[in-house]
Amino acid sequence: MSGTKIGYARVSTAGQDLATQREGLAALGVNPKLVYVDHGLTGRDRDRPGLAQALAAVRAGDTLVVTKLDRLARSLPDARDIADELT
């Protein structure tokens, strides 16, 4: 795997903390400056600014990294749409 690792983290409520996801992304080799986040947005809401920034940052050869798949997508069709966007 070559290229840059781009991280994405999301919490659904303002009261939740991103620390665990940030630590997990760092453990997976993601530079903290390349982690994009969304606060207070559910996975059902596809209009997530942090996700849009993360997807825009990914270039050919890069890897989009999440700590859990449910942080990225809430359904298989949503995950497929995101994968299509990346390709």
N, C-alpha and C positions, 0 to 999 in steps of 0.2 A: 504494500500500500504506500503510494507516494502522494505528494501534495500536502495541502494544509488541512488540518482538522478544524471544522467549524462547529461550534456547539450551540444547542438550543435547549432552553429550559422554560417551563411554564408552571405557574400556580394558578388555581382556579379562583381562589379568594384572596383578598387583600391581607387577611390574617395569616396566610400560609407563608412559609419561609423557603427561600431558594437555596439555602446553605447546603443542604444535602445533595441537591442536583449539581451545584457548582463544584462541590468536592468530588463528586463522582466524575464529572467531566474532566476535572484536573487530573484525576487518577487515570483517566483514559487518554491523557496526553493532549488535551485541548488547552491552548493558551487562554488564560482568563480574559484577555482583551478581545478574543474572538468568540465569546459567548453572548448570544442574543437572547433576550428574555421577554416574557409577557407576564404581567401581573393581573390577576382578577379576570382572566378570560377563560372560558371553558373551551375544551377541545372541539366542541360542536361549532364554535364561532370560527369560521375559516378566515375571517378578516382580522388577523392577528399581526400587528405591526412588527413585533420581534421575529415572528416566523418569516414574514416577507423580507425583512432585512437579512436573516440567515440564508434564505434561499437565494437572494440577490448576491450574497457574498461568495457562494459556492461557485467554483470554476472547474473546468475539466481536470480530473485527477484529484480533486479535493474529496473529503469525506464529511458528510453531515452526521454529527454525533448527538445522540440523546441518551439519557440514562435509562429511560423506560419508553417503550413504544407508545404507551398511552399519553405521554407528554407531547407527542408529535401529532397523533391522529386518534380519532375516536371511533373510526369505522374502517373497514377494509376499502370501501370506495374512496374515502378521504385519503388514506395512505397511498392508494394507487394514483390518485390525482397528484399528490405531492411527489411521488416517484416519477411520474410523467413530466412534471415541471422540472425536476432535476436532470432528466435525460434530455 
